[in-house]
Amino acid sequence: MPQEVFEKSAQAILNFNNSDLSILEISHRSKDFIAVMDEARALVLELLGLEGKGYQSLFLAGGASLEFLMVPYNLMKVEGKAAYLDTGTWASNAIKEAKHFGETVVVASSKEENYNHIPKGYTVPADASYFHCTSNNTIFGTQMKSFPDTEIPLVCDMSSDIFSRTIDFSQFDLIYAGAQKNMGPAGATLVVIKEAILGKSGRYIPSMLDYEKHIKAESMYNTPPVFPVYASLLTLQWLKNLGGIPAIEKINQVKADLLYSEIDRNPLFKGSAAVEDRSIMNATFLLYDETHAATFDTMWKEAGISGLPGHRSVGGYRASMYNALPVESVQVLVDVMKELEVVVNKQNAVTV
Ligand SMILES: Cc1ncc(COP(=O)(O)O)c(C=O)c1O
């Protein structure tokens, strides 16, 4: 999260809006918090270019994983089916949940190749209730660069790349994203829905899982995650002041280009995702020769980098470059990679 968001959040924990109360203790029904929720919901639609286009935004709890369940509950018709693209662990978790509701067609999967690319050339069944995809595969470092043109509602899990790049967001009917990557602290999940797709499943939906109930209650059907929503609002304001998604996209592209060009240039490293599907948020890469791992690990830790090991299902390394990460931080990693090359060359020279 951006430094200024940490500072403003810290201040609000001590004294929110000069109320002599902490954001952690105010009532979610207070006028000050209702204003926060309203502004956050409106700013989401503004930044995504979806204002006045029939969309509603919600801040819910339960994580993106609860949306794996809420989506079929609300959208899959009784006796109907849904279509899914299997591009990684999270997509496959969404598929598992959908199977509890009815026929779940997996239109394509890259599982056999350990999800190292985004499948292409698949057909989406026209009689499915919706098509679900995952825009960015956090673990595997792949990202969808385009989305299928479907007649049926298009649903997308954007947990790890929302607000990071310009997309025509109006092609989607439902977008969801856990706050904890590009928006705020863990605890809130953003859901953006085209209202017209709701109320058609023919299912009884428990109240807490019913998008229509949450919309009617203006995202306050029950006590919302007050602090995560407030911190998300601060991040959204930061993004707007920066110039919105087009401005952050330029910065994200600079970061991704910087790192991927080093991965491609440096003879010690190789990228693990197909080049055309590389994510600008999560860059996954490996050492050709694992015997250099101990030296590299010591070097990046000493440089102040944290969280670089890849997910156990991929191995190697994963550099997450979410919106708030400065270009300078990516440069630190690139410098360490270059330095490793120097060290290895010296070792090789000695050996020779
Ligand atoms: C793409 C994607 N979807 C879903 C999830 C699950 O999110 P949560 O932990 O909020 O349920 C994650 C978590 O990293 C993710 O990266």
The ligand as an SDF file (V2000), in Angstrom:
LIG
                    3D

 16 16  0  0  0  0  0  0  0  0999 V2000
   -6.5160  -14.4720   -8.2380 C   0  0  0  0  0  0  0  0  0  0  0  0
   -6.9140  -14.8020   -6.8370 C   0  0  0  0  0  0  0  0  0  0  0  0
   -8.1780  -15.1950   -6.5940 N   0  0  0  0  0  0  0  0  0  0  0  0
   -8.5970  -15.5140   -5.3480 C   0  0  0  0  0  0  0  0  0  0  0  0
   -7.7310  -15.4550   -4.2830 C   0  0  0  0  0  0  0  0  0  0  0  0
   -8.2360  -15.8330   -2.9140 C   0  0  0  0  0  0  0  0  0  0  0  0
   -8.4390  -14.6730   -2.1950 O   0  0  0  0  0  0  0  0  0  0  0  0
   -8.9140  -14.6810   -0.6700 P   0  0  0  0  0  0  0  0  0  0  0  0
   -7.7510  -15.1540    0.1240 O   0  0  0  0  0  0  0  0  0  0  0  0
   -9.2680  -13.2370   -0.4370 O   0  0  0  0  0  0  0  0  0  0  0  0
  -10.0920  -15.5740   -0.5470 O   0  0  0  0  0  0  0  0  0  0  0  0
   -6.4040  -15.0230   -4.4830 C   0  0  0  0  0  0  0  0  0  0  0  0
   -5.4630  -14.9320   -3.3480 C   0  0  0  0  0  0  0  0  0  0  0  0
   -4.3020  -14.6720   -3.4910 O   0  0  0  0  0  0  0  0  0  0  0  0
   -5.9970  -14.6920   -5.7850 C   0  0  0  0  0  0  0  0  0  0  0  0
   -4.7310  -14.2960   -6.0380 O   0  0  0  0  0  0  0  0  0  0  0  0
  1  2  1  0
  2  3  1  0
  2 15  2  0
  3  4  2  0
  4  5  1  0
  5  6  1  0
  5 12  2  0
  6  7  1  0
  7  8  1  0
  8  9  2  0
  8 10  1  0
  8 11  1  0
 12 13  1  0
 12 15  1  0
 13 14  2  0
 15 16  1  0
M  END
$$$$
